[in-house]
């Protein structure tokens, strides 16, 4: 049976997988941000019986981009 990662009744583990709300990169355990395909492969996500709990945040690059846009809008 294939896993559907965002299905609400899918069994979840207690660890947390943080996804950037802007670019969809995933934060690794060492704090770096990876593309989704890289993370799925490196963590073997679709080989697990239960997926990590998914949450959202913002990676450093997207945070800087949004911050600069907000600052520019203040001076316009």
Secondary structure as UniProt FT lines:
FT   TURN            5..6
FT   TURN            8..9
FT   STRAND          12..20
FT   TURN            21..23
FT   STRAND          26..27
FT   TURN            29..30
FT   STRAND          33..34
FT   HELIX           36..43
FT   HELIX           45..47
FT   STRAND          51..57
FT   HELIX           60..75
//
